[in-house]
Amino acid sequence: MKLKYSIAHGWTTNDAAGEDRGRQFGDGLFETIRLNGRGEAPLWALHLRRLARGLKALRFSDSAVATVFSALDSLSHPQMSTACKLIVTRGVTERGYAFSDDLEPVITITYFDAAALISKPMSVGLSDVALSGQRALAGHKHLNRLEQVLARAAFEKEWDEAIMLSQTGLVVEGCMTNVFVKLDDEWHTPELNECGIDGVVRQWLLSQNTKIQVRAVSLEELRHAEAAVVTNSLIGVRSMGQFEGKLLDISPESREWQTAYQELFI
């Protein structure tokens, strides 16, 4: 017997068999995708490639992967929508971590209106929540996001974003974004070998700018940066106007990257 509680009805019987493993264990992946309002996702291919890598990392069966991509091949985005969230979980099982390869994945997509792309610099703080290291999951957008939930709950009132560090104190990413830092006229972005999400806009920006270096970035380097930007699919490219109260320059490169990203959605 399974019981479910709600404020309105108290405890009631729930006869549904099993539970979605996404709810039970965070056993799945998600993609947050910006659309252009005409049924098109300009960076759709990058999202699908990251999803494919994540499914492989989580050891989804070949048949499950085929089901996911067959479903996505048949998908038509609605006109006028400007964003969507795709969630793929391994499927529904009873209790226990074990699973069989014949599970049917649960695939859902929710459309919503994203905020307009703007160029306003962001105020960024430093999170006191450090990211756990796990090479098997580094780079993948899996459903286990409690560290980000805790970090977001602790934002100061004036923060738009917060930088999250690794267990060894290196800069990894923002709570909701990837980070790029300008030092001595050169751009760098943190490597994601131990933790962090390999964001789609991060991938796009690296493909457009081969001189950006991917390497370990220390907190002290960020504190002494000439400029910095943060990126994700919904906000695009945004300059870091200040970090921990220190003002940063708005670089010409950040303006160019903002414009290039915005033009993808015109």
Backbone torsions as a table, in degrees:
resi	resn	phi	psi	omega
1	MET	NA	138.7	178.2
2	LYS	-121.1	132.0	178.4
3	LEU	-113.1	147.6	178.1
4	LYS	-129.9	136.2	-177.3
5	TYR	-105.6	138.6	169.2
6	SER	-139.8	151.9	179.6
7	ILE	-60.9	-40.1	-175.5
8	ALA	-69.6	-36.5	-170.6
9	HIS	-121.5	-0.5	-177.5
10	GLY	67.1	-147.2	179.8
11	TRP	-84.4	127.1	177.0
12	THR	-131.9	158.0	179.3
13	THR	-75.1	135.5	177.1
14	ASN	-121.0	111.2	-173.7
15	ASP	-92.4	2.7	-179.1
16	ALA	-63.2	135.3	-178.7
17	ALA	-79.7	131.6	175.0
18	GLY	69.0	-177.3	178.4
19	GLU	-140.3	146.7	175.1
20	ASP	-61.6	129.5	-178.4
21	ARG	-67.3	-19.1	172.7
22	GLY	-64.9	-40.0	176.5
23	ARG	-73.4	-39.3	-176.4
24	GLN	-70.9	-45.9	-168.7
25	PHE	-131.0	1.2	-171.2
26	GLY	67.8	30.3	-172.8
27	ASP	-85.8	79.5	-178.6
28	GLY	174.3	-171.9	-175.3
29	LEU	-135.9	162.0	173.3
30	PHE	-144.3	157.9	175.9
31	GLU	-134.1	131.9	173.1
32	THR	-108.3	119.7	-163.0
33	ILE	-123.9	129.3	176.0
34	ARG	-88.4	136.5	178.3
35	LEU	-113.4	164.6	-177.3
36	ASN	-98.7	6.1	179.9
37	GLY	83.9	0.5	178.3
38	ARG	-122.6	23.8	178.5
39	GLY	80.7	17.5	-177.1
40	GLU	-123.4	144.8	175.0
41	ALA	-118.5	99.7	-174.1
42	PRO	-56.6	-29.4	-180.0
43	LEU	-107.5	25.6	-178.4
44	TRP	-55.3	-43.3	-177.4
45	ALA	-61.9	-38.8	178.2
46	LEU	-67.3	-38.9	176.9
47	HIS	-62.5	-43.7	-178.6
48	LEU	-66.7	-37.7	178.5
49	ARG	-65.3	-41.4	177.8
50	ARG	-66.0	-41.2	178.1
51	LEU	-60.2	-43.4	179.6
52	ALA	-61.2	-42.8	178.1
53	ARG	-63.4	-39.5	179.8
54	GLY	-67.1	-40.8	177.8
55	LEU	-62.0	-39.0	177.3
56	LYS	-66.1	-43.2	-179.1
57	ALA	-63.2	-35.8	179.3
58	LEU	-85.3	3.2	174.9
59	ARG	63.1	39.5	169.2
60	PHE	-65.8	143.4	-179.4
61	SER	-68.0	160.0	177.6
62	ASP	-57.9	-39.6	-179.0
63	SER	-67.2	-37.7	178.3
64	ALA	-66.0	-42.6	178.2
65	VAL	-62.1	-41.1	178.7
66	ALA	-62.8	-39.3	177.9
67	THR	-62.7	-44.5	-179.2
68	VAL	-60.0	-48.8	-174.6
69	PHE	-76.7	-25.5	171.8
70	SER	-65.7	-42.2	177.7
71	ALA	-62.3	-43.2	-177.8
72	LEU	-71.3	-32.0	176.3
73	ASP	-63.8	-28.9	-177.9
74	SER	-90.8	1.3	-174.1
75	LEU	-84.1	135.2	171.0
76	SER	-118.5	120.2	178.7
77	HIS	-70.7	138.8	179.2
78	PRO	-69.3	147.2	173.9
79	GLN	-63.0	150.0	175.1
80	MET	80.9	-21.2	178.0
81	SER	-71.9	143.3	-177.4
82	THR	-113.6	-0.2	176.4
83	ALA	-165.3	161.0	173.9
84	CYS	-152.3	158.6	175.6
85	LYS	-121.8	119.8	179.2
86	LEU	-101.9	129.0	177.2
87	ILE	-124.7	129.7	176.4
88	VAL	-123.0	120.5	174.1
89	THR	-114.1	163.5	-175.3
90	ARG	-66.9	-27.4	180.0
91	GLY	137.4	-164.5	-175.6
92	VAL	-108.1	129.2	176.1
93	THR	-141.2	168.3	170.1
94	GLU	-76.4	-170.0	-178.0
95	ARG	-63.3	157.4	178.1
96	GLY	106.3	149.2	-176.7
97	TYR	-77.6	-25.5	-174.7
98	ALA	-64.3	152.8	177.8
99	PHE	-147.4	159.8	176.4
100	SER	-106.5	156.0	-176.7
101	ASP	-73.0	-10.5	-178.2
102	ASP	-92.2	10.3	177.6
103	LEU	-63.9	141.6	174.6
104	GLU	-90.6	121.3	-179.2
105	PRO	-65.5	150.7	175.2
106	VAL	-98.8	122.0	-174.6
107	ILE	-121.9	120.9	178.4
108	THR	-131.3	150.2	176.4
109	ILE	-140.2	131.8	-178.5
110	THR	-120.3	126.6	179.9
111	TYR	-97.2	145.1	179.6
112	PHE	-155.2	170.6	178.8
113	ASP	-94.8	118.8	178.0
114	ALA	-82.3	152.4	174.1
115	ALA	-63.0	152.0	179.4
116	ALA	-62.6	147.8	175.7
117	LEU	-72.4	124.6	-178.3
118	ILE	-128.8	168.2	-176.8
119	SER	-109.7	4.8	-176.5
120	LYS	-60.5	127.5	177.4
121	PRO	-61.3	152.4	-175.2
122	MET	-105.8	147.4	173.3
123	SER	-94.3	123.0	-170.8
124	VAL	-124.7	135.1	176.5
125	GLY	-110.8	-169.9	179.7
126	LEU	-117.1	121.5	179.9
127	SER	-75.6	146.6	174.4
128	ASP	-93.4	7.2	176.5
129	VAL	-98.9	115.9	178.6
130	ALA	-89.5	144.9	-179.5
131	LEU	-81.8	136.1	176.5
132	SER	-73.6	146.7	178.4
133	GLY	-92.8	132.2	176.7
134	GLN	-157.8	100.0	-175.1
135	ARG	-59.5	-31.5	-178.2
136	ALA	-66.3	-23.2	-176.7
137	LEU	-112.9	-7.4	-176.5
138	ALA	-59.0	133.8	178.8
139	GLY	91.3	-21.7	-173.9
140	HIS	-90.8	146.5	-177.3
141	LYS	-95.3	68.8	-178.9
142	HIS	-82.5	171.5	-171.5
143	LEU	-82.5	-4.9	180.0
144	ASN	-83.1	99.2	-172.5
145	ARG	-128.3	29.4	-178.9
146	LEU	-65.1	-32.7	177.8
147	GLU	-62.1	-41.9	178.0
148	GLN	-69.1	-35.6	176.8
149	VAL	-60.8	-46.2	179.4
150	LEU	-65.5	-41.3	179.8
151	ALA	-63.9	-44.1	-178.6
152	ARG	-65.3	-35.5	-179.6
153	ALA	-66.3	-20.8	-176.4
154	ALA	-101.4	10.7	177.7
155	PHE	-58.1	137.7	168.4
156	GLU	-70.5	159.3	-173.6
157	LYS	-58.4	-35.4	-173.9
158	GLU	-89.5	-4.1	-177.1
159	TRP	-79.3	139.6	167.6
160	ASP	-96.8	-23.2	-176.2
161	GLU	-157.8	164.1	177.9
162	ALA	-138.8	134.8	177.8
163	ILE	-77.5	136.2	177.8
164	MET	-113.5	136.6	-177.4
165	LEU	-103.8	163.4	172.6
166	SER	-80.5	175.5	177.5
167	GLN	-63.6	-22.2	178.4
168	THR	-96.5	6.2	173.7
169	GLY	88.8	10.8	176.8
170	LEU	-86.1	150.5	175.2
171	VAL	-68.5	132.1	177.8
172	VAL	-112.5	-56.0	-172.8
173	GLU	-171.5	177.9	167.7
174	GLY	-85.9	170.2	176.7
175	CYS	-57.2	-35.9	-176.3
176	MET	-125.6	4.7	-169.8
177	THR	-141.9	166.8	164.6
178	ASN	-95.7	164.1	-171.2
179	VAL	-126.7	139.0	172.6
180	PHE	-127.8	136.7	-171.9
181	VAL	-126.8	134.7	177.8
182	LYS	-101.4	121.8	-179.5
183	LEU	-134.0	123.1	179.9
184	ASP	52.4	45.0	176.7
185	ASP	67.2	13.8	176.0
186	GLU	-122.9	146.5	-177.6
187	TRP	-100.2	143.3	-178.2
188	HIS	-138.8	150.7	172.1
189	THR	-136.0	143.0	-175.9
190	PRO	-61.3	139.7	170.0
191	GLU	-70.4	153.0	-173.5
192	LEU	-122.1	49.7	-176.5
193	ASN	-77.2	-28.7	-174.3
194	GLU	-109.1	-29.2	-176.2
195	CYS	-166.2	175.6	179.9
196	GLY	97.9	165.1	-179.2
197	ILE	-107.8	131.9	175.2
198	ASP	-82.2	87.1	-172.8
199	GLY	-64.7	150.6	-179.3
200	VAL	-66.1	-39.7	178.0
201	VAL	-69.7	-35.2	172.8
202	ARG	-57.2	-48.0	179.3
203	GLN	-61.7	-44.4	-180.0
204	TRP	-61.6	-45.2	-178.1
205	LEU	-65.3	-40.0	177.4
206	LEU	-65.1	-36.0	179.4
207	SER	-69.4	-27.5	-179.1
208	GLN	-87.8	-17.7	-172.9
209	ASN	-137.3	86.0	-172.3
210	THR	-70.8	-11.8	179.4
211	LYS	-83.3	-10.6	176.3
212	ILE	-66.3	130.0	-177.8
213	GLN	-94.9	133.3	174.8
214	VAL	-99.3	114.7	-175.3
215	ARG	-161.6	173.6	174.2
216	ALA	-66.4	134.4	179.4
217	VAL	-123.3	125.4	-178.3
218	SER	-86.4	160.6	176.5
219	LEU	-62.8	-38.6	179.3
220	GLU	-63.7	-36.6	176.5
221	GLU	-64.0	-43.5	177.2
222	LEU	-61.5	-40.7	-180.0
223	ARG	-64.9	-23.8	-179.9
224	HIS	-108.8	15.0	-177.9
225	ALA	-67.3	148.0	173.4
226	GLU	-74.4	-37.0	-179.4
227	ALA	-157.9	164.6	177.4
228	ALA	-157.4	152.5	174.2
229	VAL	-132.6	156.8	173.1
230	VAL	-123.1	150.9	-173.1
231	THR	-140.3	144.4	161.4
232	ASN	-161.1	175.5	-173.2
233	SER	-64.8	-34.3	-175.2
234	LEU	-82.6	-39.1	-178.4
235	ILE	-94.4	-13.7	-177.5
236	GLY	75.4	-124.5	179.4
237	VAL	-117.0	122.3	-179.7
238	ARG	-129.3	134.8	176.5
239	SER	-70.1	146.6	172.2
240	MET	-87.8	103.1	-177.4
241	GLY	-70.6	-34.5	175.5
242	GLN	-153.5	148.5	176.0
243	PHE	-128.3	123.5	-176.7
244	GLU	52.6	36.1	178.0
245	GLY	86.7	-10.3	178.9
246	LYS	-87.3	130.7	179.9
247	LEU	-74.8	138.5	176.1
248	LEU	-115.6	154.2	176.7
249	ASP	-69.2	152.2	170.7
250	ILE	-96.9	108.4	-171.3
251	SER	-80.2	153.3	174.7
252	PRO	-62.0	-32.2	178.9
253	GLU	-63.2	-41.6	-178.9
254	SER	-62.6	-37.7	177.7
255	ARG	-65.7	-41.3	178.4
256	GLU	-62.9	-43.9	-178.9
257	TRP	-66.4	-39.3	177.0
258	GLN	-59.4	-48.4	-178.4
259	THR	-62.4	-43.7	-179.1
260	ALA	-62.3	-40.6	179.6
261	TYR	-68.1	-45.2	-179.0
262	GLN	-61.2	-35.0	-179.4
263	GLU	-67.9	-20.9	175.9
264	LEU	-63.3	-24.5	-171.8
265	PHE	-108.6	8.4	178.0
266	ILE	-78.8	NA	NA
